[in-house]
Amino acid sequence: MKILVVQESNWIERNPHQQHHLMERLSLRNHEIRVIDYDINWRDTRNQGLISKRIVFKNVHKIHDQASVQVIRPGFIKIPVLNYLSWAWTNWKEINHQVKEFKPDVIIGFGLINTHIAAGIAKKHNIPFVYYLIDVLFNLIPEKSLQLIGKQINKGVMKNSDTIITINKKLSEAAVSLGACSDRTMVIDAGIDQEKFNPQIDGSLIREKYGVKDDELLLFFMGWIYQFAGVKEVAEELGKGQYEKIKLMVVGDGDAYPDLEKIKSKYDLGEKLILTGKKPYDQIPELIAAADICILPAHPDEIIMQDIVPIKVYEYMAMAKPVITTNLPGIRVEFGEDNGIIYTEKSDNILDVANQINPREIGQKALNLVRNNDWNKITDKFEDVLKLSSK
């Protein structure tokens, strides 16, 4: 099959998400993949000019060396609001161009603006359109005043989609509330590369490298560090409280990273707060292996976190790590109780909870729950959906 994917994030710079795993595996199965993406961090490059020109990246892979994905990045004007308008125009041109030149058998949308455009073009040319929802996307729009418009766009995409796939049960509920037909909506869970993420990996060298002793409890967070991620609150509590045997490792960067550096300095945390910065994907399993407990301390009232289940939670669980999380609805609906997930109401409670649990016992429950979430099985299911859609 020829598969055209549209999304509104940077395919190349962001850590692997559901779409990367699926598309690279489909590429290995001899499907031809083209992705239209967006440089979401364009504000960091405004000093390089106000016009972002069209770029084509060939033979892109982030996970599998033999995979090959072509990424097309349409140009746009790097000025707030105008970036959306100009990018909508260049995406309309690009998607039409790809339909004419590439002749996709199916189009898959992971975004809002270009997904709305792609859904309309697909309908016009009788090309099957699949909407894959991994987030409530309009809540992620930085400009709050534009989120209502984004919600209406989201509803329009639902109506023009032949099939709607979500990554968890709570997102399926959200999709139906936005107008998705329940008969055309399905859940395909996140997958796990069980060769890379498995409980047999030895993290002792990582613990030694960062000065974590055998009798110390290492808590672990990875990913983009949003202001609402709750990591700052955990670090503050680590600095204020009496937690002699607890250390916190944060792998990643993001908006709140400078604040974490300030907290580390303010409380003189030294090796107790380990800030590694962003690490290559192939190093992540060993870093997780070094941990005793993984955390997801996001603010429970943050609207962005209400319906999602980050893929990293599955990776933590596949390595037999218990996960302490704030009381996030999407997580609770997906995993329920007594399945390797421990819930708490506030981010700064996480350290106290960590002191009270048996990591090995709870980690084993986590592993048992996700044993069947192998990426090959998930890709089989996804491929079957695409084949049915394209008939």
Secondary structure by P-SEA (a helix, b strand, c coil): cbbbbbbccccccccccaaaaaaaaaaaabbbbbbbbccccccccccccccccbbbbcccccccccbbbbbbbbbbbccaaaaaaaaaaaaaaaaaaaaacccccbbbbcccaaaaaaaaaaaaaccbbbbbbccccccccccccaaaaaaaaaaaaaaaccbbbbccaaaaaaaaaaccccccbbbbccccccccccccccaaaaaaaacccccbbbbbbbcccccccaaaaaaaaaaccccccbbbbbcccccaaaaaaaaaaaacccccccccccccccaaaaaaaaccccccccccccccccccccaaaaaaaaabbbbbbcccaaaaaaccccccbbbbccccaaaaaaacccaaaaaaaaaaacccccaaaaaaaaaaaaaaaac
